[in-house]
Amino acid sequence: MAARIRQQIAAQADRLNRDEVLAQNLDAVLDVQD
């Protein structure tokens, strides 16, 4: 049970981290376009 919860938290953290990286990349692209 605890292992499954830890796995879900890890997967959620991966998604959040990926979203953060995408947002940073998008900011960089928009800066270049300006």
C-alpha positions as MATLAB code, in Angstrom:
seq = 'MAARIRQQIAAQADRLNRDEVLAQNLDAVLDVQD';
ca = [
       0.000    0.000    0.000;
       2.651    2.540    1.044;
       4.802    1.591   -1.938;
       1.898    2.251   -4.302;
       1.274    5.655   -2.716;
       4.981    6.514   -2.997;
       4.856    5.450   -6.646;
       1.862    7.718   -7.291;
       3.593   10.635   -5.571;
       6.744   10.034   -7.624;
       4.720    9.927  -10.845;
       2.932   13.149   -9.893;
       6.252   14.822   -9.071;
       7.595   13.740  -12.468;
       4.586   15.331  -14.175;
       4.955   18.547  -12.185;
       8.676   18.695  -12.935;
       8.002   18.103  -16.639;
       5.387   20.894  -16.615;
       7.905   23.211  -14.956;
      10.542   22.393  -17.577;
       8.016   22.963  -20.375;
       7.041   26.317  -18.868;
      10.701   27.370  -18.651;
      11.289   26.304  -22.258;
       8.193   28.238  -23.354;
       9.446   31.346  -21.532;
      12.797   30.995  -23.300;
      11.108   30.679  -26.704;
       8.930   33.731  -26.058;
      12.004   35.718  -24.980;
      13.699   34.823  -28.270;
      10.637   35.920  -30.269;
      10.672   39.339  -28.575;
];
